[in-house]
Amino acid sequence: MRRYLGSALAAAACVAASLVMAGGGTEWSAAERAVLATLRLNQLPPAPADPSNRVATLPAAATLGKRLFFDRRLSSNGAVSCASCHDPQLQFQDGKAVAQGVGTGIRRTMPIGSAGHTPFLFWDGRKDSLWAQAVGPLEDAAEHGGNRLAFAHLMRAHYRQDYESVFGKLPDLEGLPADAGPLGTAAQQEAWQALAPERRSEVSRVLANIGKAIAAYERTLHHGETRLDRYIGAVLDGDPAAGDILSAAEIQGLRIFIGKGRCVTCHNGPLLSDQQFHNTGIAPHGPAEQALGRRSGAAKVLRDEFNCLGPYSDARPEQCGELQFLAADGPTLEGAFKAPSLRGVALRPPYMHAGQLAGLDAVIAHYRAAPPARYGRSELRPVALSGEEAQYLRAFLLSLDGAIVERER
Amino acid sequence: MMIFLRPALFAVATLLAGCMSAPPALDLSLSRATAPHGIRAEIKPLTEPVPLQKLHAWELKLSTPDGQPVTGARITVDGGMPQHHHGLPTQPRVTKDLGNGRYLIEGVKFSMSGWWEIKLAIEGPNGTDKVTFNLVLPES
């Protein structure tokens, strides 16, 4: 009996929400206010601890990581740093459809902000920690194009004291070649295989520690408050000035966002993301394996030597729950990509995992149409919005600007 | 299970799912009979209220129709959100036989509010039994 009552009330709430919207009012029902309250940035708890990185919250590691983040010497051509694609002036992304490092990448650069809250990194979740993510581009042929032995030499030459004060002694690299790594050129791979296993392990640990320092820095990058947060605060406080914070169109758009637009289904919580992987029928980009998204990302993270269960992790196996209980199978992984945070979304076209949609109009049109997926099955159903409602939703999304701020917690 | 049924919270959950209501006749009981052998399967969360976005554990209790504990069963866990065509964000599994027909299921995670299914396949001496539980999670 009670469940019928619950459903009836829920349906009534939906009807009530639509009625208020139809009337163009700015009043919020109790249920809507409860939803709004969950979206406020001040509801975001501190990022969970990362037991796989024992220096994750060490200020000296963050200081070292920040220097490394901006250091162009960490690339094969001396011209690419993490900040080349993760530009602090652009929410730590680059505004390009696909990243441009020493070569051309395959996916859209993801912004950095409150990144310590996500269990899996990259569009396909192929890394399970910030530090494991950070080491990926360093050795990627299209991004930094570096190799781990060259990075170890660089740390000895330029960062020895700072590195050793955080991580302990650097390995002795005397007599080793300048370049060697398991993912580099044929010559670099050959040089890597020629090293004794314990040397390879020592050098790999330096690379892991570079990642851990960069991760400690990245954990200091947080989303700043936006007008949305101030508006919701004012609504919840019953402040009549709330209507001065967002425009009438933006408020209508917010109502669609949490209501009939169903945006909040996946873009929920204070980061406006459920941090999960969804197939939304976006046109595939690149070869099939790449287009499979989470399907291939899940397989990659399980075999990644830098994952939580790997030899360079500081975690005990029982602290690696996300990896231990990773869903690596099932049809819903195919063509699924990460739902990104919408904080700051107004400032970073183009959209989707390879910049397939140029602007917010195209994004909203995509969700209204809900085209079928070429790989796997789209989770979307068409959203019936009028042209006017689509403009309201666009106005709301454009209100999501906001800066990335650096602070310890 | 009051946490699933408080009407106001239910309404919030429904709104969060963009007015995509769970079917009105949904059976939310956490004690159900399996098919085909009518084993009584009872699940309960070990963290209440059930958290969103966090790994947590559940306990499963199995008993025969005449009330005897079902021991030594092999259980697989599946599920997802039928209205969104996605599975569980994690792959939960039984990590411990707690004895007396009780089993620990770890690695459960729900990424959003709304209607979720938890499906169990229970392999016993007489074959495989199946049961599906429905949960409607409010925003915590």
HADDOCK unambig.tbl for C-alpha pairs under 7 A between the chains (distance, minus, plus):
assign (segid A and resid 2 and name CA) (segid B and resid 5 and name CA) 6.96 0.50 0.50
assign (segid A and resid 3 and name CA) (segid B and resid 5 and name CA) 6.35 0.50 0.50
assign (segid A and resid 4 and name CA) (segid B and resid 24 and name CA) 6.08 0.50 0.50
assign (segid A and resid 6 and name CA) (segid B and resid 5 and name CA) 6.50 0.50 0.50
assign (segid A and resid 6 and name CA) (segid B and resid 7 and name CA) 4.62 0.50 0.50
assign (segid A and resid 6 and name CA) (segid B and resid 10 and name CA) 6.11 0.50 0.50
assign (segid A and resid 7 and name CA) (segid B and resid 24 and name CA) 5.81 0.50 0.50
assign (segid A and resid 9 and name CA) (segid B and resid 7 and name CA) 6.70 0.50 0.50
assign (segid A and resid 9 and name CA) (segid B and resid 11 and name CA) 6.32 0.50 0.50
assign (segid A and resid 10 and name CA) (segid B and resid 10 and name CA) 6.47 0.50 0.50
assign (segid A and resid 10 and name CA) (segid B and resid 11 and name CA) 4.09 0.50 0.50
assign (segid A and resid 10 and name CA) (segid B and resid 14 and name CA) 6.02 0.50 0.50
assign (segid A and resid 13 and name CA) (segid B and resid 11 and name CA) 6.43 0.50 0.50
assign (segid A and resid 14 and name CA) (segid B and resid 15 and name CA) 6.68 0.50 0.50
assign (segid A and resid 14 and name CA) (segid B and resid 19 and name CA) 5.71 0.50 0.50
assign (segid A and resid 31 and name CA) (segid B and resid 11 and name CA) 6.43 0.50 0.50
assign (segid A and resid 31 and name CA) (segid B and resid 12 and name CA) 5.08 0.50 0.50
assign (segid A and resid 34 and name CA) (segid B and resid 12 and name CA) 6.73 0.50 0.50
assign (segid A and resid 35 and name CA) (segid B and resid 12 and name CA) 6.45 0.50 0.50
assign (segid A and resid 35 and name CA) (segid B and resid 16 and name CA) 6.56 0.50 0.50
assign (segid A and resid 258 and name CA) (segid B and resid 16 and name CA) 6.31 0.50 0.50
assign (segid A and resid 258 and name CA) (segid B and resid 18 and name CA) 6.15 0.50 0.50
assign (segid A and resid 259 and name CA) (segid B and resid 15 and name CA) 6.22 0.50 0.50
assign (segid A and resid 259 and name CA) (segid B and resid 18 and name CA) 4.66 0.50 0.50
assign (segid A and resid 259 and name CA) (segid B and resid 19 and name CA) 6.33 0.50 0.50
assign (segid A and resid 260 and name CA) (segid B and resid 18 and name CA) 5.44 0.50 0.50
assign (segid A and resid 260 and name CA) (segid B and resid 19 and name CA) 6.56 0.50 0.50
assign (segid A and resid 261 and name CA) (segid B and resid 18 and name CA) 6.64 0.50 0.50
assign (segid A and resid 262 and name CA) (segid B and resid 17 and name CA) 6.33 0.50 0.50
assign (segid A and resid 262 and name CA) (segid B and resid 18 and name CA) 4.06 0.50 0.50
assign (segid A and resid 264 and name CA) (segid B and resid 16 and name CA) 6.18 0.50 0.50
assign (segid A and resid 264 and name CA) (segid B and resid 18 and name CA) 6.94 0.50 0.50
assign (segid A and resid 265 and name CA) (segid B and resid 16 and name CA) 6.01 0.50 0.50
assign (segid A and resid 265 and name CA) (segid B and resid 17 and name CA) 5.00 0.50 0.50
assign (segid A and resid 265 and name CA) (segid B and resid 18 and name CA) 6.43 0.50 0.50
assign (segid A and resid 274 and name CA) (segid B and resid 111 and name CA) 5.83 0.50 0.50
assign (segid A and resid 274 and name CA) (segid B and resid 112 and name CA) 6.65 0.50 0.50
assign (segid A and resid 276 and name CA) (segid B and resid 89 and name CA) 6.97 0.50 0.50
assign (segid A and resid 321 and name CA) (segid B and resid 107 and name CA) 6.78 0.50 0.50
assign (segid A and resid 325 and name CA) (segid B and resid 90 and name CA) 5.49 0.50 0.50
assign (segid A and resid 325 and name CA) (segid B and resid 91 and name CA) 4.92 0.50 0.50
assign (segid A and resid 325 and name CA) (segid B and resid 92 and name CA) 5.83 0.50 0.50
assign (segid A and resid 325 and name CA) (segid B and resid 107 and name CA) 5.33 0.50 0.50
assign (segid A and resid 326 and name CA) (segid B and resid 90 and name CA) 4.92 0.50 0.50
assign (segid A and resid 326 and name CA) (segid B and resid 91 and name CA) 5.50 0.50 0.50
assign (segid A and resid 327 and name CA) (segid B and resid 89 and name CA) 6.30 0.50 0.50
assign (segid A and resid 327 and name CA) (segid B and resid 90 and name CA) 4.54 0.50 0.50
assign (segid A and resid 327 and name CA) (segid B and resid 91 and name CA) 4.51 0.50 0.50
assign (segid A and resid 332 and name CA) (segid B and resid 85 and name CA) 6.96 0.50 0.50
assign (segid A and resid 332 and name CA) (segid B and resid 86 and name CA) 5.31 0.50 0.50
assign (segid A and resid 332 and name CA) (segid B and resid 87 and name CA) 6.32 0.50 0.50
assign (segid A and resid 379 and name CA) (segid B and resid 84 and name CA) 5.37 0.50 0.50
assign (segid A and resid 379 and name CA) (segid B and resid 85 and name CA) 5.36 0.50 0.50
